[in-house]
Amino acid sequence: IYTLEFVGSVRCVKETARDRLIDGQWQLHKGIDAATIAAVHDELYRRTLHGGWPDAVLTPGVHVRTAGRLATTKVELHLEHTLQDSRSRLTTDAVVLATGYRERPLDRILAGLDPYMRRDNQERPRIDEDYRLVLDPAVTGTAYVQNAETHTHGVGAPDLGLAAWRSAIILNALTGGEAYALPARTAFTTFGLTQRAHVPPPRQAPALTPLVDDRR
């Protein structure tokens, strides 16, 4: 889903369908990815091959309510299991805070443009295919955003792997040309029944010039 084609397909569906799609894809960018958890599982399995059991525990569905120092070298975690509605405590030597980030509203940053911004049915800013805020025609300037368009471009919006591609689109829109050439296609999947799959022409292999002419 982190391809140019998928981002374009998200923009083509109705707002209500797009919201359902994004809500259903939260696990793709708000948790451990499949490759990482598979690697962890393989390593734990490898440690059981010669008997015994690895000294590690994977515990999904657990919420850390509070954390505090215990003496000078320990940390005590107050835990809650969200499905079992049970609580417990865990004393550990260290805690890794892999909390990610929280998306914040743009209201304060864009307060000056608020009277001129066009919004969708959920009062969210409308953003076009070039990552440009849709403003009142009376506004002669333009404003571009990145990582603020999940509701219009899908869950790939905060993905850093697409940052260069988004930046290239914005720069091309600003210059009115092709400052950065973008690929015609990046995915083998075609999203949608009416979308025609554009197949780039095959590349021609360059003719090789021999370094030594050994013809007799």
C-alpha positions in Angstrom: 0.0 0.0 0.0 3.0 2.3 0.2 3.0 3.0 -3.5 2.1 5.8 -5.8 -0.8 3.8 -7.3 -2.4 3.1 -3.9 -2.2 6.7 -2.8 -3.9 7.8 -6.0 -6.6 5.1 -5.6 -7.4 6.3 -2.1 -8.1 9.8 -3.4 -10.5 8.5 -6.0 -13.0 6.9 -3.6 -15.8 8.6 -1.8 -15.0 10.3 1.5 -17.1 7.8 3.6 -15.4 4.8 1.9 -12.0 6.4 2.4 -12.6 6.9 6.1 -13.7 3.2 6.5 -10.5 2.1 4.6 -8.2 4.2 6.8 -9.8 3.1 10.0 -9.4 -0.5 9.1 -5.7 -0.2 8.3 -4.5 1.2 11.6 -2.4 -1.9 12.3 -0.3 -1.2 9.2 1.3 1.9 10.8 0.5 1.8 14.5 2.1 -1.4 15.7 5.0 -3.7 15.1 5.3 -4.7 11.4 4.9 -8.3 10.2 8.6 -8.7 9.2 9.8 -7.6 12.7 7.5 -9.8 14.7 8.3 -12.8 12.3 12.1 -12.2 13.0 11.5 -12.1 16.7 9.5 -15.3 16.6 12.1 -17.1 14.5 14.8 -16.1 17.0 12.8 -17.3 20.0 12.0 -20.5 18.2 15.8 -21.0 17.4 16.5 -20.8 21.1 14.2 -23.7 21.8 15.8 -26.2 19.4 18.2 -27.6 22.0 15.7 -27.8 24.8 14.6 -25.2 27.3 12.6 -22.1 26.7 13.8 -18.6 25.9 13.8 -16.1 28.8 11.5 -13.6 26.9 7.8 -12.9 26.9 5.6 -11.3 24.3 2.4 -9.9 25.8 0.0 -8.2 23.4 -3.0 -6.3 24.6 -1.3 -4.8 27.6 -1.5 -1.1 28.5 1.1 0.6 30.7 -0.8 2.8 33.1 2.0 4.3 35.1 5.8 3.8 35.6 8.0 4.8 38.5 11.4 4.4 40.0 11.9 1.6 42.5 15.0 2.3 44.7 17.7 3.5 42.4 18.1 0.8 39.7 14.7 -0.6 39.1 11.5 0.6 37.3 8.1 -0.6 38.4 5.4 -0.7 35.7 1.6 -0.8 36.5 0.0 -2.8 33.8 -3.5 -3.4 32.6 -4.7 -6.1 30.2 -7.3 -4.4 28.0 -9.2 -7.5 27.0 -9.1 -9.4 30.3 -9.8 -6.3 32.4 -7.0 -7.3 34.8 -4.1 -5.4 36.4 -0.6 -6.3 37.5 2.8 -5.0 38.3 6.2 -5.7 36.7 9.6 -4.7 38.1 12.3 -4.4 35.5 15.8 -3.0 35.0 15.0 -0.9 31.9 12.2 0.3 29.7 12.3 1.1 26.0 9.8 3.8 25.1 8.7 2.8 21.6 5.6 5.1 21.7 5.8 6.5 18.2 4.1 9.8 17.7 0.7 11.4 18.1 -0.8 13.2 15.2 -1.7 16.8 16.3 -4.4 19.0 14.8 -3.3 21.8 12.5 -5.8 24.4 13.8 -3.2 26.5 15.6 -0.6 26.5 12.9 -3.2 27.3 10.1 -5.3 29.6 12.2 -4.6 32.5 9.8 -5.9 30.5 6.9 -8.9 29.1 8.6 -11.5 31.5 7.0 -10.2 30.5 3.6 -9.7 26.8 3.9 -12.1 24.4 2.2 -13.2 21.5 4.4 -14.8 18.1 4.0 -17.9 16.8 5.7 -15.9 16.1 8.9 -14.5 19.6 8.9 -11.0 18.4 7.9 -8.9 20.5 5.5 -9.2 19.5 1.9 -5.9 18.6 0.3 -5.5 18.0 -3.5 -3.3 15.5 -5.3 -0.3 17.8 -5.1 -0.5 18.0 -1.3 -1.8 21.6 -1.6 -4.4 23.0 0.7 -7.6 23.8 -1.1 -8.2 27.5 -0.4 -10.7 30.1 -1.4 -10.0 31.3 -4.9 -9.5 34.8 -3.5 -6.2 33.6 -2.0 -3.4 34.1 -4.5 -0.7 32.1 -2.7 -0.5 28.3 -2.0 0.2 26.2 1.0 1.5 22.7 0.9 1.5 20.1 3.7 3.2 16.8 4.5 2.1 14.2 7.1 -1.2 16.0 7.5 -3.2 14.3 4.8 -4.0 10.8 6.1 -7.7 11.5 5.6 -7.2 12.3 1.9 -4.2 10.2 0.9 -4.3 7.2 3.2 -2.1 5.6 5.8 1.0 6.2 3.7 0.9 9.9 4.6 3.3 9.7 7.6 5.5 7.0 6.0 9.1 8.3 5.7 9.7 6.0 2.8 7.4 8.2 0.6 8.8 11.5 1.9 11.1 12.0 -1.1 8.2 11.2 -3.5 5.9 13.7 -1.8 8.6 16.3 -1.8 9.2 15.8 -5.6 5.5 16.2 -6.3 5.4 19.5 -4.3 8.5 20.8 -6.0 7.2 19.9 -9.4 4.0 21.7 -8.6 5.9 24.8 -7.4 8.1 25.0 -10.5 5.4 24.1 -12.9 7.7 21.5 -14.6 9.5 18.3 -13.9 12.3 19.3 -11.6 12.3 15.6 -10.4 11.3 12.9 -12.7 8.8 10.5 -11.1 8.3 6.9 -12.2 5.2 6.2 -14.4 4.4 3.1 -12.3 5.8 1.5 -9.1 3.3 -1.3 -8.3 2.2 -4.5 -10.1 -1.2 -4.2 -8.6 -4.0 -2.2 -10.3 -6.4 -0.6 -7.8 -10.0 -0.3 -9.0 -12.0 -1.9 -11.9 -12.1 1.2 -14.1 -8.4 2.2 -13.6 -6.4 1.3 -16.6 -3.0 -0.2 -15.9 -0.3 1.9 -17.5 2.6 -0.2 -18.6 5.8 1.7 -19.2 7.6 0.8 -22.4 10.4 -1.7 -21.9 13.8 -0.3 -21.5 16.2 -0.7 -24.5 19.5 -2.2 -23.5 22.3 0.1 -24.6 24.6 -1.1 -27.3 28.0 -2.2 -25.9 31.1 -1.0 -27.5 34.0 -3.5 -27.2 37.1 -2.2 -25.6 39.3 -4.3 -27.9 38.6 -5.1 -31.5 39.8 -8.7 -31.9 38.4 -9.3 -35.3 40.9 -10.7 -37.7 
